[in-house]
């Protein structure tokens, strides 16, 4: 069986591809969960990586939970209520923790349907670019369930409480153009242009000093739950470190000398 997640690196950009065609890239099975968590840890440990992209193989981004496993009470969907609770806690809930802890920016290149937990996975990312064929559905209620993977935390932060409530309460899908209007995605492109557009964005990000990039993401994530006073304190501490980097000196020199900077990550 092929790897559930493909990990490809080109320069400073890593592309992760959900690779389970037979389940439309479901992410509820342990093998996929472990692969995503391990990939996030690998990216964090590799300071040559400055940005990541995640997409889906085939026509779907991700179908979320495997509905056949739900029907058959298999894997994380089987056993007693206590077993299922632990199945979520030690299974799919590891994904939002890992993606939220990713130190580099991550772009979701949404190539097709992103359903349930698949929709939530896109919301965990920093930037979303959609194919014209993309579809987003917070559809847990349609199968008599709730968002067990943190969707109720991520979705309102991306599109606001009213729109998030509309999606969650109706379970109805949102197409790419509506997603753009709602601010769910940054842009919508033709299917054949999706990965080129995602890579173009990734290269714009990767052109910046890697330490400053990781610090910037850290601050944005801290700002999701910190008070202004706490965030300013963290900002002052990180800024003190940033001022001491060689890349800061290189950036300032390049501006003054009117040349393209060459960043080393130091």
Order of alpha helices (4+ residues) and beta strands (2+ residues): beta-beta-alpha-beta-beta-alpha-alpha-alpha-beta-beta-alpha-beta-beta-alpha-alpha-beta-alpha-beta-alpha-alpha-alpha-alpha
